[in-house]
């Protein structure tokens, strides 16, 4: 019914859809990148060293930088297809080095206490959702409300 309403207006609302993906994922990546930096790269470096990531010192600075800058690029719609690639890589690395062993669910309830539920480490569900969203943006483009569209005179048409 809602789709029929949009179709009757003779406007192309599909070019709006990347905006919502870009907003949600851009903010998510930026918040996670900022959290890693605000707590100090040394703590993140220790975590990386514990899970056996090579070059943990460099990675403890590079990964938050990728998340912050990549998130900002998604949010603004600048070079979305290009920045999606390293962001997908970060999701794959996190999924295979950390979350895979905790199962699928991003919300693992391990105990119910009088104070409420106690949650365990998150699984890889959220990684798959982020990867799917990033692949969608690579396929569709950034949409009409993006710097990509502004710089290319795209006028909001998605890539086919």
C-alpha positions as CSV (number, residue, x, y, z in Angstrom):
1,X,0.0,0.0,0.0
2,X,2.8,2.5,0.9
3,X,4.7,1.6,-2.2
4,X,1.6,2.2,-4.3
5,X,1.2,5.6,-2.7
6,X,4.8,6.5,-3.7
7,X,4.4,5.1,-7.2
8,X,1.3,7.3,-7.8
9,X,3.2,10.5,-7.1
10,X,5.5,9.8,-10.1
11,X,8.6,10.6,-8.0
12,X,11.6,8.3,-7.7
13,X,11.8,7.7,-3.9
14,X,14.4,4.8,-4.4
15,X,17.1,7.4,-4.5
16,X,16.3,8.3,-0.9
17,X,16.9,4.8,0.4
18,X,20.8,4.9,0.5
19,X,20.5,8.0,2.8
20,X,19.1,5.8,5.7
21,X,21.7,3.1,5.2
22,X,24.5,5.7,5.1
23,X,23.2,7.4,8.2
24,X,22.9,4.3,10.4
25,X,26.1,2.7,9.3
26,X,28.1,6.0,9.2
27,X,27.1,6.9,12.8
28,X,27.8,3.3,13.9
29,X,31.3,3.3,12.5
30,X,32.1,6.7,13.8
31,X,30.9,5.9,17.3
32,X,33.0,2.7,17.4
33,X,36.1,4.4,16.0
34,X,35.8,7.2,18.5
35,X,35.3,4.8,21.4
36,X,38.6,3.0,20.5
37,X,40.5,6.3,20.4
38,X,38.8,7.9,23.4
39,X,39.8,5.0,25.7
40,X,43.3,5.2,24.4
41,X,44.9,3.2,21.6
42,X,47.0,1.3,24.2
43,X,44.0,-0.6,25.5
44,X,42.9,-1.5,22.0
45,X,46.5,-2.5,21.1
46,X,46.5,-4.9,24.1
47,X,43.2,-6.5,22.8
48,X,44.7,-6.8,19.3
49,X,47.9,-8.4,20.7
50,X,45.8,-10.9,22.8
51,X,43.9,-12.1,19.7
52,X,47.1,-12.4,17.7
53,X,46.7,-9.5,15.2
54,X,50.0,-8.7,13.6
55,X,51.3,-5.1,13.9
56,X,49.0,-4.5,16.8
57,X,50.5,-1.0,17.5
58,X,49.9,0.3,14.0
59,X,46.5,-1.4,13.7
60,X,45.4,0.2,17.0
61,X,45.6,3.5,15.3
62,X,44.7,2.5,11.8
63,X,41.5,0.8,12.6
64,X,39.8,3.6,14.5
65,X,41.0,6.0,11.8
66,X,39.3,3.8,9.1
67,X,36.2,3.6,11.2
68,X,36.0,7.4,11.9
69,X,36.9,8.5,8.4
70,X,34.9,5.8,6.7
71,X,31.9,6.5,8.9
72,X,32.1,10.2,8.1
73,X,32.4,9.4,4.4
74,X,29.3,7.2,4.6
75,X,27.4,9.9,6.5
76,X,28.3,12.6,3.9
77,X,28.0,10.3,0.9
78,X,31.5,10.9,-0.3
79,X,33.3,8.0,-2.2
80,X,30.9,5.6,-0.7
81,X,31.7,2.6,-3.0
82,X,35.5,3.1,-2.3
83,X,35.3,3.5,1.5
84,X,33.0,0.6,1.8
85,X,35.8,-1.8,0.9
86,X,38.1,-1.2,3.9
87,X,35.0,-1.1,6.2
88,X,33.9,-4.5,4.9
89,X,37.4,-5.7,5.6
90,X,37.2,-4.5,9.2
91,X,33.9,-6.3,9.7
92,X,35.3,-9.5,8.3
93,X,38.4,-9.4,10.5
94,X,36.4,-8.7,13.6
95,X,33.9,-11.4,12.7
96,X,36.6,-14.1,12.1
97,X,39.0,-13.1,14.9
98,X,36.5,-12.2,17.7
99,X,32.8,-12.7,17.2
100,X,32.6,-16.1,15.3
101,X,33.3,-18.1,18.5
102,X,30.4,-16.5,20.3
103,X,27.8,-17.6,17.8
104,X,25.4,-15.8,15.5
105,X,23.3,-13.6,17.8
106,X,24.4,-10.1,18.6
107,X,22.6,-10.2,21.9
108,X,23.7,-13.2,23.9
109,X,21.7,-13.5,27.2
110,X,23.7,-15.7,29.5
111,X,21.9,-15.3,32.7
112,X,18.8,-13.6,34.2
113,X,19.6,-11.9,37.5
114,X,17.4,-9.9,39.9
115,X,18.9,-6.8,38.4
116,X,18.0,-7.9,34.9
117,X,19.6,-9.9,32.1
118,X,23.3,-10.4,31.9
119,X,24.7,-10.3,28.4
120,X,27.7,-12.1,27.1
121,X,30.0,-11.1,24.2
122,X,28.2,-10.4,20.9
123,X,28.1,-12.8,18.0
124,X,28.7,-12.1,14.3
125,X,25.1,-11.0,13.4
126,X,25.9,-7.3,13.4
127,X,28.9,-7.9,11.2
128,X,26.8,-9.6,8.6
129,X,24.2,-6.7,8.7
130,X,27.0,-4.1,8.3
131,X,28.5,-6.0,5.4
132,X,25.2,-6.5,3.7
133,X,24.5,-2.7,4.0
134,X,27.9,-1.8,2.6
135,X,27.5,-4.1,-0.3
136,X,24.1,-2.6,-1.0
137,X,25.7,0.9,-1.0
138,X,28.4,-0.3,-3.4
139,X,25.6,-1.6,-5.8
140,X,23.2,1.3,-5.5
141,X,25.5,4.2,-5.0
142,X,25.2,6.9,-2.4
143,X,21.9,8.3,-3.6
144,X,20.7,11.8,-4.3
145,X,21.4,13.3,-0.9
146,X,25.2,12.7,-1.0
147,X,28.4,14.5,-1.9
148,X,28.9,11.9,-4.6
149,X,25.7,13.0,-6.3
150,X,26.6,16.6,-5.9
151,X,30.0,16.2,-7.4
152,X,28.9,14.1,-10.3
153,X,25.6,15.8,-11.1
154,X,23.9,12.4,-10.5
155,X,20.5,14.0,-9.7
156,X,19.8,11.1,-7.4
157,X,19.6,8.3,-9.8
158,X,21.1,5.1,-8.5
159,X,23.5,3.0,-10.4
160,X,22.0,0.2,-12.4
